[in-house]
Amino acid sequence: MPRDTVDYEVARSIGAKLPGVTGTAGSRGMALKIRGQILACQAIHKSAEPGSLMVRVGSDRRDGLLAENPDAFYLTKHYQPYPVVLVRLPKISRTSLEALLTDAWNFVQSEAK
């Protein structure tokens, strides 16, 4: 696998570097959590494309991501009511995923206050 390929393991390793984040894996896939709150996880709903990561972000950030890079970011009807964006992992760079997961970390932290 090329070094620049982004998959769930890469997402887990990036997320695990954030303060307080733990990576879990189970029968429902990979998840990144902080204090029990999901930061990001494997998108498992049937409406999500294979190889997609669900990432928690605010609605303004989500709208910006969808507008700026619809190849990498998308949303399905199922996920629309939630403050999340779906990421096609093969279509995003490590650098962009690092920035996105940092944004998600900040969002989850602000939601907990």
NUMAR-207981 format. One record per atom (N, C-alpha, C): residue number from 1; residue in one letter; atom name; x, y, z. Coordinates in steps of 0.1 Angstrom, whole numbers, plus 5000, padded with zeros to 4 digits. Last residue first. Layout:
% NUMAR-207981
<site NUM,A,CA,<X,Y,Z>>
...
***
This chain:
% NUMAR-207981
<site 113,K,N,<4813,5213,5269>>
<site 113,K,CA,<4813,5224,5279>>
<site 113,K,C,<4799,5228,5282>>
<site 112,A,N,<4812,5195,5249>>
<site 112,A,CA,<4812,5189,5262>>
<site 112,A,C,<4811,5200,5273>>
<site 111,E,N,<4815,5210,5226>>
<site 111,E,CA,<4802,5204,5229>>
<site 111,E,C,<4801,5199,5243>>
<site 110,S,N,<4842,5215,5226>>
<site 110,S,CA,<4833,5226,5228>>
<site 110,S,C,<4819,5221,5232>>
<site 109,Q,N,<4852,5189,5221>>
<site 109,Q,CA,<4856,5195,5233>>
<site 109,Q,C,<4846,5207,5236>>
<site 108,V,N,<4842,5185,5195>>
<site 108,V,CA,<4837,5176,5206>>
<site 108,V,C,<4840,5183,5219>>
<site 107,F,N,<4856,5205,5182>>
<site 107,F,CA,<4842,5206,5182>>
<site 107,F,C,<4836,5197,5194>>
<site 106,N,N,<4883,5197,5185>>
<site 106,N,CA,<4879,5210,5191>>
<site 106,N,C,<4863,5211,5192>>
<site 105,W,N,<4881,5173,5171>>
<site 105,W,CA,<4885,5173,5185>>
<site 105,W,C,<4881,5186,5192>>
<site 104,A,N,<4875,5183,5145>>
<site 104,A,CA,<4866,5174,5152>>
<site 104,A,C,<4869,5174,5167>>
<site 103,D,N,<4899,5196,5140>>
<site 103,D,CA,<4887,5203,5140>>
<site 103,D,C,<4876,5196,5148>>
<site 102,T,N,<4916,5173,5139>>
<site 102,T,CA,<4918,5183,5149>>
<site 102,T,C,<4906,5192,5151>>
<site 101,L,N,<4905,5160,5117>>
<site 101,L,CA,<4903,5154,5130>>
<site 101,L,C,<4907,5163,5142>>
<site 100,L,N,<4912,5179,5098>>
<site 100,L,CA,<4898,5176,5100>>
<site 100,L,C,<4896,5170,5114>>
<site 99,A,N,<4940,5178,5098>>
<site 99,A,CA,<4933,5190,5101>>
<site 99,A,C,<4919,5188,5105>>
<site 98,E,N,<4944,5151,5091>>
<site 98,E,CA,<4949,5156,5104>>
<site 98,E,C,<4942,5168,5108>>
<site 97,L,N,<4933,5152,5065>>
<site 97,L,CA,<4926,5144,5076>>
<site 97,L,C,<4931,5148,5090>>
<site 96,S,N,<4951,5168,5052>>
<site 96,S,CA,<4937,5172,5053>>
<site 96,S,C,<4930,5165,5064>>
<site 95,T,N,<4974,5151,5055>>
<site 95,T,CA,<4974,5164,5060>>
<site 95,T,C,<4960,5170,5062>>
<site 94,R,N,<4966,5128,5040>>
<site 94,R,CA,<4968,5127,5054>>
<site 94,R,C,<4968,5141,5061>>
<site 93,S,N,<4939,5136,5017>>
<site 93,S,CA,<4953,5135,5021>>
<site 93,S,C,<4954,5133,5036>>
<site 92,I,N,<4911,5117,5004>>
<site 92,I,CA,<4916,5128,5013>>
<site 92,I,C,<4931,5125,5016>>
<site 91,K,N,<4901,5096,4991>>
<site 91,K,CA,<4901,5109,4984>>
<site 91,K,C,<4906,5120,4992>>
<site 90,P,N,<4899,5073,5007>>
<site 90,P,CA,<4908,5073,4995>>
<site 90,P,C,<4910,5086,4988>>
<site 89,L,N,<4878,5082,5025>>
<site 89,L,CA,<4892,5081,5029>>
<site 89,L,C,<4902,5081,5017>>
<site 88,R,N,<4854,5103,5023>>
<site 88,R,CA,<4859,5092,5014>>
<site 88,R,C,<4874,5091,5017>>
<site 87,V,N,<4836,5112,5050>>
<site 87,V,CA,<4848,5114,5043>>
<site 87,V,C,<4851,5101,5035>>
<site 86,L,N,<4807,5130,5062>>
<site 86,L,CA,<4813,5117,5057>>
<site 86,L,C,<4825,5120,5048>>
<site 85,V,N,<4802,5149,5090>>
<site 85,V,CA,<4804,5149,5076>>
<site 85,V,C,<4810,5135,5073>>
<site 84,V,N,<4778,5160,5116>>
<site 84,V,CA,<4789,5151,5110>>
<site 84,V,C,<4790,5154,5095>>
<site 83,P,N,<4756,5165,5135>>
<site 83,P,CA,<4767,5174,5132>>
<site 83,P,C,<4779,5166,5127>>
<site 82,Y,N,<4726,5151,5119>>
<site 82,Y,CA,<4737,5151,5129>>
<site 82,Y,C,<4748,5161,5125>>
<site 81,P,N,<4708,5149,5098>>
<site 81,P,CA,<4704,5156,5110>>
<site 81,P,C,<4715,5158,5120>>
<site 80,Q,N,<4724,5135,5077>>
<site 80,Q,CA,<4721,5149,5076>>
<site 80,Q,C,<4717,5156,5089>>
<site 79,Y,N,<4726,5107,5077>>
<site 79,Y,CA,<4735,5115,5085>>
<site 79,Y,C,<4732,5130,5086>>
<site 78,H,N,<4706,5099,5059>>
<site 78,H,CA,<4706,5094,5072>>
<site 78,H,C,<4715,5102,5082>>
<site 77,K,N,<4712,5112,5035>>
<site 77,K,CA,<4700,5116,5042>>
<site 77,K,C,<4701,5111,5057>>
<site 76,T,N,<4748,5118,5035>>
<site 76,T,CA,<4736,5111,5031>>
<site 76,T,C,<4724,5115,5039>>
<site 75,L,N,<4775,5137,5023>>
<site 75,L,CA,<4765,5135,5033>>
<site 75,L,C,<4754,5127,5027>>
<site 74,Y,N,<4811,5142,5018>>
<site 74,Y,CA,<4797,5140,5013>>
<site 74,Y,C,<4788,5138,5025>>
<site 73,F,N,<4843,5148,5005>>
<site 73,F,CA,<4833,5150,5016>>
<site 73,F,C,<4819,5148,5010>>
<site 72,A,N,<4858,5144,4982>>
<site 72,A,CA,<4863,5138,4995>>
<site 72,A,C,<4852,5138,5005>>
<site 71,D,N,<4844,5158,4962>>
<site 71,D,CA,<4850,5144,4959>>
<site 71,D,C,<4853,5137,4972>>
<site 70,P,N,<4838,5183,4972>>
<site 70,P,CA,<4827,5172,4972>>
<site 70,P,C,<4832,5158,4968>>
<site 69,N,N,<4852,5205,4987>>
<site 69,N,CA,<4858,5193,4981>>
<site 69,N,C,<4847,5182,4981>>
<site 68,E,N,<4838,5229,4994>>
<site 68,E,CA,<4852,5230,4989>>
<site 68,E,C,<4857,5217,4983>>
<site 67,A,N,<4812,5221,5002>>
<site 67,A,CA,<4814,5230,4991>>
<site 67,A,C,<4828,5230,4985>>
<site 66,L,N,<4818,5204,5024>>
<site 66,L,CA,<4810,5199,5013>>
<site 66,L,C,<4812,5208,5000>>
<site 65,L,N,<4832,5222,5041>>
<site 65,L,CA,<4838,5211,5035>>
<site 65,L,C,<4831,5205,5023>>
<site 64,G,N,<4811,5241,5047>>
<site 64,G,CA,<4823,5245,5040>>
<site 64,G,C,<4831,5233,5033>>
<site 63,D,N,<4793,5225,5060>>
<site 63,D,CA,<4789,5231,5048>>
<site 63,D,C,<4801,5236,5040>>
<site 62,R,N,<4809,5218,5083>>
<site 62,R,CA,<4804,5208,5073>>
<site 62,R,C,<4801,5214,5060>>
<site 61,R,N,<4812,5243,5095>>
<site 61,R,CA,<4824,5236,5090>>
<site 61,R,C,<4820,5225,5080>>
<site 60,D,N,<4785,5247,5102>>
<site 60,D,CA,<4792,5256,5094>>
<site 60,D,C,<4804,5250,5087>>
<site 59,S,N,<4779,5224,5119>>
<site 59,S,CA,<4772,5226,5106>>
<site 59,S,C,<4779,5236,5097>>
<site 58,G,N,<4809,5209,5133>>
<site 58,G,CA,<4798,5218,5133>>
<site 58,G,C,<4792,5219,5119>>
<site 57,V,N,<4817,5174,5132>>
<site 57,V,CA,<4821,5188,5129>>
<site 57,V,C,<4808,5196,5131>>
<site 56,R,N,<4827,5141,5134>>
<site 56,R,CA,<4819,5151,5140>>
<site 56,R,C,<4825,5165,5137>>
<site 55,V,N,<4829,5119,5106>>
<site 55,V,CA,<4836,5128,5115>>
<site 55,V,C,<4827,5139,5120>>
<site 54,M,N,<4830,5087,5094>>
<site 54,M,CA,<4821,5097,5098>>
<site 54,M,C,<4829,5106,5109>>
<site 53,L,N,<4846,5075,5065>>
<site 53,L,CA,<4847,5078,5079>>
<site 53,L,C,<4837,5089,5082>>
<site 52,S,N,<4843,5049,5041>>
<site 52,S,CA,<4840,5062,5046>>
<site 52,S,C,<4841,5063,5061>>
<site 51,G,N,<4845,5024,5028>>
<site 51,G,CA,<4857,5032,5030>>
<site 51,G,C,<4855,5046,5034>>
<site 50,P,N,<4814,5025,5010>>
<site 50,P,CA,<4825,5017,5017>>
<site 50,P,C,<4837,5026,5017>>
<site 49,E,N,<4791,5051,5017>>
<site 49,E,CA,<4799,5044,5008>>
<site 49,E,C,<4810,5036,5015>>
<site 48,A,N,<4761,5049,5036>>
<site 48,A,CA,<4775,5054,5034>>
<site 48,A,C,<4782,5045,5025>>
<site 47,S,N,<4737,5036,5039>>
<site 47,S,CA,<4737,5047,5030>>
<site 47,S,C,<4751,5053,5027>>
<site 46,K,N,<4740,5018,5060>>
<site 46,K,CA,<4740,5013,5046>>
<site 46,K,C,<4741,5024,5035>>
<site 45,H,N,<4764,5029,5084>>
<site 45,H,CA,<4750,5029,5079>>
<site 45,H,C,<4750,5025,5064>>
<site 44,I,N,<4790,5032,5092>>
<site 44,I,CA,<4785,5018,5090>>
<site 44,I,C,<4770,5018,5085>>
<site 43,A,N,<4819,5048,5091>>
<site 43,A,CA,<4805,5050,5087>>
<site 43,A,C,<4799,5036,5083>>
<site 42,Q,N,<4841,5046,5117>>
<site 42,Q,CA,<4838,5040,5105>>
<site 42,Q,C,<4823,5042,5102>>
<site 41,C,N,<4843,5078,5134>>
<site 41,C,CA,<4842,5064,5134>>
<site 41,C,C,<4839,5059,5119>>
<site 40,A,N,<4852,5104,5157>>
<site 40,A,CA,<4851,5099,5143>>
<site 40,A,C,<4849,5084,5144>>
<site 39,L,N,<4844,5109,5183>>
<site 39,L,CA,<4851,5120,5175>>
<site 39,L,C,<4849,5117,5160>>
<site 38,I,N,<4821,5101,5207>>
<site 38,I,CA,<4827,5098,5194>>
<site 38,I,C,<4832,5110,5187>>
<site 37,Q,N,<4830,5101,5241>>
<site 37,Q,CA,<4823,5107,5231>>
<site 37,Q,C,<4829,5104,5217>>
<site 36,G,N,<4846,5090,5261>>
<site 36,G,CA,<4834,5083,5257>>
<site 36,G,C,<4826,5089,5246>>
<site 35,R,N,<4868,5108,5261>>
<site 35,R,CA,<4859,5107,5272>>
<site 35,R,C,<4846,5101,5269>>
<site 34,I,N,<4868,5105,5227>>
<site 34,I,CA,<4874,5113,5238>>
<site 34,I,C,<4864,5113,5249>>
<site 33,K,N,<4874,5081,5201>>
<site 33,K,CA,<4866,5086,5212>>
<site 33,K,C,<4874,5095,5221>>
<site 32,L,N,<4871,5066,5171>>
<site 32,L,CA,<4880,5074,5179>>
<site 32,L,C,<4871,5081,5189>>
<site 31,A,N,<4866,5033,5158>>
<site 31,A,CA,<4861,5045,5163>>
<site 31,A,C,<4872,5052,5171>>
<site 30,M,N,<4860,5007,5134>>
<site 30,M,CA,<4869,5015,5141>>
<site 30,M,C,<4862,5028,5146>>
<site 29,G,N,<4833,4982,5137>>
<site 29,G,CA,<4844,4990,5130>>
<site 29,G,C,<4852,4998,5140>>
<site 28,R,N,<4816,4965,5150>>
<site 28,R,CA,<4810,4976,5142>>
<site 28,R,C,<4821,4985,5135>>
<site 27,S,N,<4833,4949,5164>>
<site 27,S,CA,<4825,4943,5154>>
<site 27,S,C,<4818,4953,5145>>
<site 26,G,N,<4860,4972,5169>>
<site 26,G,CA,<4851,4961,5173>>
<site 26,G,C,<4843,4956,5161>>
<site 25,A,N,<4884,4993,5183>>
<site 25,A,CA,<4880,4985,5171>>
<site 25,A,C,<4871,4974,5176>>
<site 24,T,N,<4894,5026,5192>>
<site 24,T,CA,<4888,5013,5195>>
<site 24,T,C,<4885,5006,5182>>
<site 23,G,N,<4916,5050,5204>>
<site 23,G,CA,<4911,5043,5193>>
<site 23,G,C,<4905,5030,5197>>
<site 22,T,N,<4912,5080,5223>>
<site 22,T,CA,<4915,5066,5223>>
<site 22,T,C,<4909,5060,5210>>
<site 21,V,N,<4924,5111,5232>>
<site 21,V,CA,<4917,5103,5222>>
<site 21,V,C,<4922,5089,5223>>
<site 20,G,N,<4939,5128,5248>>
<site 20,G,CA,<4928,5122,5254>>
<site 20,G,C,<4920,5113,5245>>
<site 19,P,N,<4952,5147,5221>>
<site 19,P,CA,<4951,5146,5236>>
<site 19,P,C,<4938,5139,5240>>
<site 18,L,N,<4960,5128,5192>>
<site 18,L,CA,<4953,5139,5198>>
<site 18,L,C,<4951,5137,5213>>
<site 17,K,N,<4969,5104,5183>>
<site 17,K,CA,<4979,5114,5187>>
<site 17,K,C,<4973,5126,5193>>
<site 16,A,N,<4947,5090,5174>>
<site 16,A,CA,<4953,5086,5187>>
<site 16,A,C,<4964,5096,5191>>
<site 15,G,N,<4943,5101,5148>>
<site 15,G,CA,<4934,5105,5159>>
<site 15,G,C,<4940,5102,5173>>
<site 14,I,N,<4963,5088,5134>>
<site 14,I,CA,<4963,5102,5134>>
<site 14,I,C,<4955,5107,5147>>
<site 13,S,N,<4955,5061,5137>>
<site 13,S,CA,<4968,5065,5142>>
<site 13,S,C,<4969,5081,5143>>
<site 12,R,N,<4930,5061,5125>>
<site 12,R,CA,<4931,5057,5139>>
<site 12,R,C,<4945,5062,5145>>
<site 11,A,N,<4937,5068,5099>>
<site 11,A,CA,<4928,5077,5106>>
<site 11,A,C,<4929,5074,5121>>
<site 10,V,N,<4952,5045,5092>>
<site 10,V,CA,<4958,5058,5092>>
<site 10,V,C,<4950,5068,5100>>
<site 9,E,N,<4931,5026,5094>>
<site 9,E,CA,<4943,5025,5103>>
<site 9,E,C,<4951,5038,5104>>
<site 8,Y,N,<4914,5033,5074>>
<site 8,Y,CA,<4910,5034,5088>>
<site 8,Y,C,<4921,5034,5097>>
<site 7,D,N,<4935,5052,5051>>
<site 7,D,CA,<4925,5042,5054>>
<site 7,D,C,<4922,5043,5069>>
<site 6,V,N,<4953,5067,5025>>
<site 6,V,CA,<4946,5069,5038>>
<site 6,V,C,<4935,5059,5039>>
<site 5,T,N,<4984,5066,5010>>
<site 5,T,CA,<4970,5060,5011>>
<site 5,T,C,<4965,5062,5025>>
<site 4,D,N,<5010,5072,5010>>
<site 4,D,CA,<5001,5083,5011>>
<site 4,D,C,<4986,5079,5011>>
<site 3,R,N,<5025,5049,5007>>
<site 3,R,CA,<5026,5056,5020>>
<site 3,R,C,<5015,5067,5021>>
<site 2,P,N,<5007,5022,4991>>
<site 2,P,CA,<5015,5034,4991>>
<site 2,P,C,<5014,5042,5004>>
<site 1,M,N,<5009,4988,5000>>
<site 1,M,CA,<5000,5000,5000>>
<site 1,M,C,<5009,5012,5000>>
***
